[in-house]
Amino acid sequence: MTRRNIAPGPGQMMLELEMPQEPAEVMQPIVEQPVQDEVGLSVSVLERNLALQSALALLGKASQRGGFANALETPHRRKIEERYGRSTPTVARGASRNENTYEITAELGVYKALGHDVLRAAKVKSTIDHDAREFMQQYSGPTNRQRRDAFKKQLIRAHRIMTK
């Protein structure tokens, strides 16, 4: 082996590289290993599809419940009070509680679809928290209904193809 000294630049350390004299020194023999059928960390595509469909449906329900609270602040309040009478405040509280429940359940479904349980069990760090938050922002709320419905339609079509 010959040694080559490379002069360091400003802020660099001195490196000594050993260069092989002949390429044969660095070549390794190829060893054929059998391919194993072991499945690594994964989420079933079908399970992922169903979890996302469920999450989108729950986000739609959460949006409806949130819409009820908003409707109480509009001229529709009179119609709502005619329908529910003295129970209107109770119905409004229930709608608010259900909105939160649906959102939490939807978020859990997103985590499942993204493989959170599988990665957590394997103690693998991931960006799932960020991805789940991004999904929730993109598909929750009344302003995202068209986007939510379009994605749900895609998932339903994909599910039909997968289960033929």
TORPA-4810 file (N, C-alpha, C, O; in nm, 3 decimals):
<nodes>
NODE_1_0.083_-0.117_0.000_0.000_0.000_0.000_0.088_0.125_0.000_0.190_0.131_0.069_M
NODE_2_0.046_0.220_-0.078_0.116_0.349_-0.076_0.032_0.447_0.002_-0.091_0.438_0.000_T
NODE_3_0.094_0.538_0.069_0.021_0.639_0.146_0.024_0.770_0.069_0.126_0.808_0.011_R
NODE_4_-0.087_0.836_0.071_-0.096_0.966_0.010_-0.140_1.064_0.117_-0.242_1.042_0.183_R
NODE_5_-0.069_1.169_0.136_-0.108_1.273_0.229_-0.178_1.384_0.151_-0.130_1.430_0.048_N
NODE_6_-0.290_1.423_0.201_-0.366_1.529_0.138_-0.361_1.649_0.231_-0.397_1.638_0.349_I
NODE_7_-0.318_1.761_0.180_-0.307_1.881_0.263_-0.447_1.930_0.298_-0.531_1.943_0.209_A
NODE_8_-0.474_1.958_0.427_-0.607_2.004_0.466_-0.629_2.149_0.426_-0.536_2.230_0.420_P
NODE_9_-0.756_2.181_0.398_-0.794_2.319_0.370_-0.828_2.389_0.499_-0.820_2.327_0.606_G
NODE_10_-0.865_2.516_0.494_-0.899_2.588_0.616_-1.014_2.520_0.690_-1.116_2.488_0.629_P
NODE_11_-0.999_2.497_0.819_-1.103_2.437_0.902_-1.114_2.287_0.886_-1.208_2.227_0.939_G
NODE_12_-1.023_2.223_0.814_-1.028_2.079_0.794_-0.916_2.012_0.871_-0.817_2.076_0.908_Q
NODE_13_-0.932_1.881_0.895_-0.830_1.804_0.964_-0.747_1.729_0.861_-0.789_1.710_0.746_M
NODE_14_-0.631_1.686_0.902_-0.542_1.608_0.816_-0.599_1.466_0.802_-0.630_1.401_0.902_M
NODE_15_-0.610_1.421_0.679_-0.659_1.286_0.651_-0.549_1.205_0.586_-0.477_1.256_0.500_L
NODE_16_-0.536_1.082_0.626_-0.444_0.992_0.559_-0.527_0.882_0.496_-0.598_0.809_0.565_E
NODE_17_-0.519_0.871_0.365_-0.593_0.769_0.294_-0.497_0.661_0.248_-0.390_0.690_0.195_L
NODE_18_-0.535_0.538_0.269_-0.455_0.427_0.220_-0.517_0.380_0.090_-0.633_0.339_0.088_E
NODE_19_-0.444_0.387_-0.016_-0.493_0.348_-0.147_-0.439_0.208_-0.180_-0.319_0.185_-0.164_M
NODE_20_-0.522_0.116_-0.224_-0.473_-0.016_-0.260_-0.388_-0.008_-0.387_-0.415_0.073_-0.476_P
NODE_21_-0.285_-0.092_-0.394_-0.198_-0.092_-0.512_-0.266_-0.163_-0.628_-0.251_-0.123_-0.743_Q
NODE_22_-0.341_-0.267_-0.598_-0.406_-0.340_-0.704_-0.555_-0.351_-0.674_-0.593_-0.366_-0.558_E
NODE_23_-0.639_-0.344_-0.776_-0.782_-0.353_-0.755_-0.826_-0.484_-0.691_-0.931_-0.488_-0.626_P
NODE_24_-0.750_-0.590_-0.706_-0.788_-0.720_-0.651_-0.801_-0.715_-0.499_-0.875_-0.795_-0.441_A
NODE_25_-0.730_-0.623_-0.435_-0.736_-0.614_-0.289_-0.873_-0.570_-0.240_-0.913_-0.605_-0.129_E
NODE_26_-0.947_-0.494_-0.321_-1.076_-0.443_-0.277_-1.193_-0.526_-0.326_-1.305_-0.510_-0.277_V
NODE_27_-1.170_-0.614_-0.420_-1.280_-0.694_-0.473_-1.313_-0.808_-0.378_-1.223_-0.876_-0.327_M
NODE_28_-1.438_-0.828_-0.354_-1.485_-0.935_-0.268_-1.554_-1.041_-0.355_-1.616_-1.006_-0.455_Q
NODE_29_-1.544_-1.167_-0.320_-1.614_-1.269_-0.398_-1.766_-1.254_-0.380_-1.813_-1.216_-0.273_P
NODE_30_-1.839_-1.283_-0.484_-1.985_-1.276_-0.478_-2.036_-1.404_-0.415_-2.003_-1.514_-0.459_I
NODE_31_-2.115_-1.389_-0.311_-2.173_-1.503_-0.243_-2.322_-1.499_-0.266_-2.389_-1.402_-0.230_V
NODE_32_-2.374_-1.603_-0.325_-2.517_-1.607_-0.349_-2.589_-1.652_-0.224_-2.556_-1.756_-0.166_E
NODE_33_-2.686_-1.574_-0.183_-2.766_-1.606_-0.065_-2.909_-1.631_-0.111_-2.958_-1.560_-0.199_Q
NODE_34_-2.976_-1.728_-0.054_-3.115_-1.752_-0.094_-3.204_-1.635_-0.052_-3.183_-1.573_0.053_P
NODE_35_-3.302_-1.605_-0.135_-3.398_-1.499_-0.104_-3.495_-1.553_-0.001_-3.550_-1.662_-0.018_V
NODE_36_-3.517_-1.477_0.103_-3.608_-1.521_0.208_-3.745_-1.458_0.187_-3.755_-1.343_0.143_Q
NODE_37_-3.848_-1.531_0.218_-3.983_-1.482_0.202_-4.034_-1.410_0.326_-4.155_-1.398_0.345_D
NODE_38_-3.945_-1.363_0.408_-3.985_-1.295_0.530_-4.047_-1.161_0.497_-3.995_-1.085_0.415_E
NODE_39_-4.159_-1.132_0.559_-4.223_-1.003_0.540_-4.169_-0.908_0.646_-4.170_-0.939_0.765_V
NODE_40_-4.122_-0.794_0.601_-4.071_-0.694_0.695_-4.185_-0.613_0.754_-4.300_-0.657_0.753_G
NODE_41_-4.154_-0.497_0.804_-4.256_-0.409_0.859_-4.349_-0.369_0.746_-4.305_-0.319_0.643_L
NODE_42_-4.478_-0.391_0.766_-4.571_-0.357_0.658_-4.712_-0.342_0.713_-4.746_-0.386_0.822_S
NODE_43_-4.792_-0.276_0.632_-4.935_-0.263_0.657_-5.003_-0.315_0.532_-4.965_-0.279_0.421_V
NODE_44_-5.102_-0.398_0.549_-5.177_-0.451_0.435_-5.239_-0.334_0.358_-5.295_-0.242_0.418_S
NODE_45_-5.229_-0.338_0.227_-5.286_-0.233_0.143_-5.437_-0.228_0.163_-5.497_-0.120_0.165_V
NODE_46_-5.499_-0.343_0.177_-5.644_-0.348_0.198_-5.681_-0.288_0.334_-5.777_-0.212_0.344_L
NODE_47_-5.605_-0.322_0.439_-5.630_-0.265_0.571_-5.613_-0.114_0.569_-5.692_-0.040_0.628_E
NODE_48_-5.508_-0.068_0.501_-5.481_0.075_0.491_-5.597_0.145_0.422_-5.643_0.250_0.468_R
NODE_49_-5.644_0.087_0.313_-5.755_0.144_0.238_-5.878_0.158_0.327_-5.941_0.264_0.332_N
NODE_50_-5.913_0.050_0.396_-6.033_0.052_0.480_-6.019_0.150_0.596_-6.115_0.218_0.632_L
NODE_51_-5.900_0.158_0.656_-5.877_0.251_0.767_-5.891_0.396_0.719_-5.946_0.480_0.790_A
NODE_52_-5.841_0.425_0.600_-5.853_0.561_0.546_-5.997_0.593_0.509_-6.043_0.705_0.531_L
NODE_53_-6.069_0.497_0.451_-6.211_0.519_0.421_-6.289_0.551_0.548_-6.369_0.645_0.551_Q
NODE_54_-6.263_0.475_0.652_-6.330_0.496_0.780_-6.295_0.633_0.837_-6.383_0.705_0.886_S
NODE_55_-6.168_0.669_0.832_-6.124_0.799_0.884_-6.192_0.913_0.810_-6.235_1.011_0.872_A
NODE_56_-6.202_0.902_0.679_-6.267_1.008_0.600_-6.415_1.017_0.633_-6.470_1.127_0.642_L
NODE_57_-6.481_0.903_0.651_-6.623_0.904_0.688_-6.642_0.970_0.825_-6.735_1.048_0.845_A
NODE_58_-6.554_0.937_0.918_-6.563_0.997_1.052_-6.536_1.147_1.049_-6.599_1.222_1.124_L
NODE_59_-6.444_1.190_0.965_-6.418_1.334_0.953_-6.541_1.406_0.895_-6.570_1.519_0.932_L
NODE_60_-6.612_1.339_0.804_-6.737_1.396_0.752_-6.841_1.410_0.861_-6.910_1.512_0.870_G
NODE_61_-6.853_1.308_0.945_-6.948_1.315_1.056_-6.908_1.423_1.155_-6.994_1.495_1.207_K
NODE_62_-6.780_1.436_1.182_-6.732_1.540_1.274_-6.766_1.678_1.218_-6.807_1.768_1.291_A
NODE_63_-6.749_1.693_1.089_-6.780_1.821_1.024_-6.929_1.854_1.037_-6.967_1.968_1.061_S
NODE_64_-7.013_1.752_1.021_-7.158_1.774_1.037_-7.191_1.819_1.178_-7.271_1.910_1.198_Q
NODE_65_-7.130_1.754_1.276_-7.157_1.792_1.416_-7.109_1.933_1.445_-7.174_2.008_1.518_R
NODE_66_-6.994_1.970_1.387_-6.945_2.106_1.403_-7.037_2.206_1.334_-7.054_2.319_1.380_G
NODE_67_-7.095_2.164_1.224_-7.190_2.250_1.152_-7.314_2.280_1.234_-7.373_2.387_1.221_G
NODE_68_-7.353_2.186_1.319_-7.469_2.208_1.405_-7.443_2.325_1.500_-7.527_2.413_1.516_F
NODE_69_-7.326_2.325_1.561_-7.290_2.435_1.652_-7.285_2.567_1.577_-7.327_2.670_1.630_A
NODE_70_-7.233_2.565_1.456_-7.227_2.688_1.376_-7.367_2.736_1.338_-7.393_2.856_1.336_N
NODE_71_-7.457_2.641_1.309_-7.593_2.678_1.270_-7.668_2.748_1.383_-7.758_2.827_1.359_A
NODE_72_-7.629_2.718_1.506_-7.694_2.784_1.621_-7.660_2.932_1.627_-7.728_3.009_1.695_L
NODE_73_-7.556_2.973_1.556_-7.514_3.114_1.553_-7.567_3.186_1.430_-7.524_3.298_1.400_E
NODE_74_-7.659_3.124_1.358_-7.714_3.182_1.235_-7.866_3.196_1.248_-7.923_3.156_1.349_T
NODE_75_-7.930_3.251_1.147_-8.077_3.258_1.148_-8.146_3.121_1.155_-8.266_3.114_1.183_P
NODE_76_-8.071_3.012_1.130_-8.129_2.877_1.139_-8.159_2.838_1.284_-8.228_2.739_1.308_H
NODE_77_-8.110_2.914_1.377_-8.129_2.881_1.519_-8.277_2.862_1.552_-8.313_2.771_1.627_R
NODE_78_-8.363_2.948_1.495_-8.505_2.939_1.526_-8.563_2.804_1.486_-8.639_2.743_1.561_R
NODE_79_-8.526_2.756_1.367_-8.574_2.626_1.320_-8.522_2.513_1.409_-8.594_2.418_1.440_K
NODE_80_-8.396_2.526_1.449_-8.336_2.424_1.536_-8.408_2.420_1.670_-8.439_2.312_1.721_I
NODE_81_-8.436_2.537_1.727_-8.506_2.543_1.857_-8.650_2.493_1.845_-8.702_2.433_1.938_E
NODE_82_-8.714_2.517_1.730_-8.848_2.463_1.708_-8.844_2.310_1.707_-8.932_2.244_1.761_E
NODE_83_-8.741_2.257_1.647_-8.729_2.111_1.636_-8.695_2.046_1.769_-8.758_1.947_1.807_R
NODE_84_-8.596_2.101_1.842_-8.548_2.037_1.963_-8.603_2.098_2.093_-8.588_2.040_2.200_Y
NODE_85_-8.667_2.212_2.083_-8.727_2.274_2.201_-8.626_2.302_2.310_-8.517_2.352_2.284_G
NODE_86_-8.665_2.269_2.435_-8.577_2.295_2.549_-8.453_2.206_2.549_-8.358_2.230_2.624_R
NODE_87_-8.454_2.103_2.467_-8.339_2.012_2.461_-8.226_2.066_2.371_-8.122_2.002_2.358_S
NODE_88_-8.247_2.180_2.309_-8.147_2.234_2.216_-8.007_2.243_2.278_-7.911_2.199_2.214_T
NODE_89_-7.990_2.298_2.401_-7.855_2.304_2.458_-7.793_2.165_2.478_-7.673_2.145_2.458_P
NODE_90_-7.877_2.068_2.518_-7.828_1.932_2.538_-7.784_1.871_2.405_-7.680_1.806_2.397_T
NODE_91_-7.863_1.893_2.300_-7.830_1.842_2.168_-7.701_1.908_2.118_-7.617_1.842_2.057_V
NODE_92_-7.685_2.037_2.143_-7.565_2.110_2.101_-7.441_2.055_2.172_-7.336_2.037_2.110_A
NODE_93_-7.452_2.027_2.302_-7.339_1.970_2.376_-7.304_1.831_2.322_-7.187_1.796_2.306_R
NODE_94_-7.408_1.752_2.294_-7.386_1.619_2.239_-7.319_1.625_2.103_-7.230_1.546_2.073_G
NODE_95_-7.361_1.720_2.020_-7.300_1.735_1.888_-7.153_1.774_1.901_-7.068_1.723_1.827_A
NODE_96_-7.123_1.862_1.994_-6.984_1.904_2.016_-6.899_1.788_2.067_-6.787_1.767_2.021_S
NODE_97_-6.955_1.712_2.161_-6.883_1.596_2.215_-6.859_1.493_2.105_-6.750_1.437_2.094_R
NODE_98_-6.961_1.468_2.023_-6.948_1.371_1.914_-6.849_1.418_1.808_-6.778_1.338_1.748_N
NODE_99_-6.846_1.549_1.785_-6.748_1.603_1.689_-6.606_1.567_1.734_-6.524_1.521_1.655_E
NODE_100_-6.579_1.590_1.862_-6.446_1.558_1.916_-6.418_1.408_1.909_-6.308_1.366_1.872_N
NODE_101_-6.517_1.328_1.945_-6.500_1.182_1.943_-6.471_1.133_1.802_-6.381_1.051_1.782_T
NODE_102_-6.546_1.182_1.704_-6.525_1.141_1.565_-6.386_1.182_1.516_-6.319_1.105_1.447_Y
NODE_103_-6.342_1.303_1.552_-6.210_1.348_1.509_-6.099_1.262_1.570_-6.004_1.225_1.501_E
NODE_104_-6.111_1.231_1.697_-6.010_1.149_1.764_-6.008_1.009_1.703_-5.900_0.954_1.677_I
NODE_105_-6.125_0.951_1.681_-6.133_0.817_1.623_-6.078_0.816_1.481_-6.010_0.721_1.440_T
NODE_106_-6.107_0.922_1.405_-6.053_0.933_1.269_-5.901_0.940_1.272_-5.833_0.876_1.192_A
NODE_107_-5.847_1.019_1.365_-5.702_1.031_1.374_-5.637_0.898_1.410_-5.530_0.864_1.359_E
NODE_108_-5.701_0.822_1.498_-5.649_0.689_1.531_-5.649_0.598_1.408_-5.557_0.518_1.390_L
NODE_109_-5.753_0.611_1.325_-5.758_0.534_1.201_-5.647_0.572_1.105_-5.591_0.486_1.036_G
NODE_110_-5.615_0.701_1.100_-5.505_0.748_1.014_-5.374_0.689_1.064_-5.292_0.642_0.985_V
NODE_111_-5.354_0.691_1.196_-5.232_0.632_1.253_-5.222_0.484_1.217_-5.114_0.435_1.183_Y
NODE_112_-5.335_0.414_1.223_-5.335_0.272_1.188_-5.299_0.254_1.041_-5.219_0.167_1.007_K
NODE_113_-5.358_0.336_0.956_-5.332_0.326_0.812_-5.186_0.355_0.779_-5.131_0.298_0.685_A
NODE_114_-5.124_0.442_0.855_-4.984_0.478_0.830_-4.886_0.380_0.893_-4.765_0.392_0.874_L
NODE_115_-4.937_0.282_0.967_-4.851_0.179_1.023_-4.788_0.215_1.157_-4.683_0.163_1.192_G
NODE_116_-4.852_0.303_1.231_-4.797_0.347_1.360_-4.773_0.230_1.454_-4.667_0.220_1.515_H
NODE_117_-4.871_0.141_1.466_-4.858_0.027_1.559_-4.740_-0.062_1.521_-4.666_-0.108_1.608_D
NODE_118_-4.724_-0.087_1.391_-4.617_-0.174_1.343_-4.481_-0.110_1.372_-4.390_-0.176_1.422_V
NODE_119_-4.468_0.018_1.342_-4.340_0.086_1.363_-4.309_0.102_1.511_-4.194_0.090_1.553_L
NODE_120_-4.411_0.130_1.590_-4.391_0.146_1.735_-4.346_0.015_1.797_-4.257_0.013_1.881_R
NODE_121_-4.407_-0.095_1.755_-4.370_-0.226_1.808_-4.225_-0.260_1.772_-4.156_-0.328_1.848_A
NODE_122_-4.181_-0.213_1.656_-4.043_-0.240_1.613_-3.946_-0.133_1.664_-3.827_-0.136_1.634_A
NODE_123_-3.999_-0.038_1.739_-3.919_0.072_1.796_-3.846_0.151_1.686_-3.728_0.183_1.698_K
NODE_124_-3.921_0.180_1.580_-3.866_0.256_1.468_-3.920_0.398_1.477_-4.040_0.420_1.490_V
NODE_125_-3.830_0.496_1.469_-3.873_0.635_1.469_-3.924_0.668_1.329_-3.869_0.621_1.229_K
NODE_126_-4.028_0.749_1.324_-4.084_0.782_1.194_-4.143_0.922_1.195_-4.141_0.992_1.296_S
NODE_127_-4.196_0.961_1.081_-4.261_1.091_1.068_-4.413_1.078_1.072_-4.485_1.165_1.022_T
NODE_128_-4.462_0.971_1.130_-4.606_0.945_1.128_-4.685_1.056_1.196_-4.792_1.093_1.148_I
NODE_129_-4.635_1.110_1.307_-4.709_1.219_1.373_-4.730_1.335_1.277_-4.840_1.390_1.267_D
NODE_130_-4.625_1.373_1.207_-4.634_1.482_1.110_-4.730_1.445_0.998_-4.813_1.528_0.958_H
NODE_131_-4.720_1.323_0.946_-4.805_1.279_0.836_-4.952_1.274_0.878_-5.040_1.311_0.800_D
NODE_132_-4.979_1.229_0.999_-5.117_1.221_1.048_-5.175_1.362_1.064_-5.289_1.387_1.026_A
NODE_133_-5.096_1.453_1.121_-5.143_1.593_1.135_-5.173_1.653_0.999_-5.273_1.723_0.981_R
NODE_134_-5.085_1.627_0.904_-5.104_1.680_0.769_-5.232_1.624_0.706_-5.307_1.698_0.643_E
NODE_135_-5.257_1.495_0.724_-5.379_1.432_0.674_-5.502_1.498_0.736_-5.597_1.532_0.666_F
NODE_136_-5.498_1.515_0.867_-5.613_1.574_0.937_-5.639_1.717_0.888_-5.754_1.755_0.868_M
NODE_137_-5.534_1.795_0.868_-5.552_1.932_0.819_-5.608_1.932_0.677_-5.690_2.017_0.641_Q
NODE_138_-5.563_1.839_0.598_-5.602_1.834_0.457_-5.746_1.788_0.437_-5.811_1.830_0.342_Q
NODE_139_-5.796_1.702_0.526_-5.927_1.640_0.501_-6.034_1.671_0.605_-6.149_1.631_0.585_Y
NODE_140_-6.003_1.738_0.715_-6.108_1.764_0.816_-6.169_1.902_0.795_-6.111_1.990_0.731_S
NODE_141_-6.287_1.917_0.850_-6.354_2.047_0.845_-6.444_2.064_0.724_-6.430_1.992_0.624_G
NODE_142_-6.535_2.159_0.733_-6.633_2.179_0.625_-6.571_2.231_0.495_-6.628_2.208_0.388_P
NODE_143_-6.458_2.298_0.501_-6.398_2.352_0.379_-6.327_2.245_0.297_-6.291_2.270_0.182_T
NODE_144_-6.308_2.127_0.353_-6.236_2.019_0.282_-6.328_1.907_0.238_-6.281_1.797_0.207_N
NODE_145_-6.457_1.932_0.233_-6.552_1.826_0.200_-6.527_1.768_0.061_-6.527_1.646_0.044_R
NODE_146_-6.507_1.854_-0.039_-6.486_1.803_-0.176_-6.360_1.718_-0.184_-6.359_1.613_-0.247_Q
NODE_147_-6.254_1.764_-0.121_-6.128_1.689_-0.121_-6.147_1.554_-0.051_-6.099_1.451_-0.098_R
NODE_148_-6.219_1.557_0.062_-6.244_1.435_0.140_-6.327_1.337_0.057_-6.295_1.218_0.051_R
NODE_149_-6.433_1.387_-0.007_-6.520_1.300_-0.087_-6.448_1.243_-0.209_-6.469_1.127_-0.245_D
NODE_150_-6.363_1.324_-0.272_-6.289_1.276_-0.389_-6.192_1.164_-0.350_-6.180_1.064_-0.420_A
NODE_151_-6.123_1.182_-0.238_-6.028_1.080_-0.193_-6.102_0.954_-0.153_-6.058_0.843_-0.183_F
NODE_152_-6.215_0.970_-0.085_-6.294_0.853_-0.045_-6.341_0.775_-0.169_-6.342_0.652_-0.169_K
NODE_153_-6.380_0.847_-0.273_-6.424_0.783_-0.397_-6.308_0.703_-0.458_-6.328_0.591_-0.507_K
NODE_154_-6.187_0.759_-0.457_-6.070_0.687_-0.507_-6.045_0.560_-0.427_-6.016_0.454_-0.483_Q
NODE_155_-6.056_0.572_-0.295_-6.033_0.455_-0.209_-6.136_0.346_-0.234_-6.102_0.228_-0.235_L
NODE_156_-6.261_0.385_-0.254_-6.367_0.287_-0.280_-6.341_0.215_-0.412_-6.357_0.093_-0.420_I
NODE_157_-6.301_0.290_-0.515_-6.268_0.228_-0.644_-6.151_0.131_-0.629_-6.155_0.020_-0.681_R
NODE_158_-6.048_0.174_-0.558_-5.931_0.088_-0.537_-5.969_-0.038_-0.459_-5.919_-0.147_-0.488_A
NODE_159_-6.059_-0.023_-0.361_-6.104_-0.137_-0.281_-6.176_-0.239_-0.371_-6.155_-0.360_-0.358_H
NODE_160_-6.261_-0.189_-0.461_-6.331_-0.280_-0.552_-6.233_-0.360_-0.638_-6.252_-0.480_-0.661_R
NODE_161_-6.130_-0.292_-0.685_-6.030_-0.359_-0.769_-5.954_-0.464_-0.688_-5.928_-0.574_-0.736_I
NODE_162_-5.918_-0.429_-0.564_-5.839_-0.520_-0.479_-5.917_-0.644_-0.438_-5.858_-0.750_-0.416_M
NODE_163_-6.048_-0.632_-0.428_-6.127_-0.743_-0.377_-6.200_-0.820_-0.487_-6.284_-0.905_-0.457_T
NODE_164_-6.168_-0.793_-0.613_-6.229_-0.869_-0.724_-6.183_-1.012_-0.722_-6.224_-1.091_-0.807_K
</nodes>
